[in-house]
Amino acid sequence: MPRARPWDLKNNAATTVPDGSYTYEIDATDAATNPATQRTGTITVDTVTNVSITSVTDPRLLGQQDRRRRLRHERGPATRST
C-alpha cells in the first residue's frame, strides 16, 4: 500500500527552503525489498500569495463605497478652523 509523506518544505539541514524550483527523487521498495523504478520530478515552492479582488457579490458589502461618498458629499468639503 503506497504511503504518502508530505514535504515540510525543509531541506536535509532542517532549514525551510526559499521559494523556487526543486528536483525530487523517489526511491521505493516493496514488501519483498524489490526496488521500484526511481521517480523524479520538479516542484515549485511559492509561499507568497497574491490576492486580487475583482468583484464583490456579498450584499452586505455592496454599496458601502457609494454610501461613504454620499456622506462626504452631504457634509461638504473638510475645512480647518484657525
Secondary structure as GFF3:
##gff-version 3
##sequence-region A 1 82
A	DSSP	beta_strand	20	26	.	.	.	ID=ss1
A	DSSP	beta_strand	39	45	.	.	.	ID=ss2
A	DSSP	alpha_helix	64	75	.	.	.	ID=ss3
###
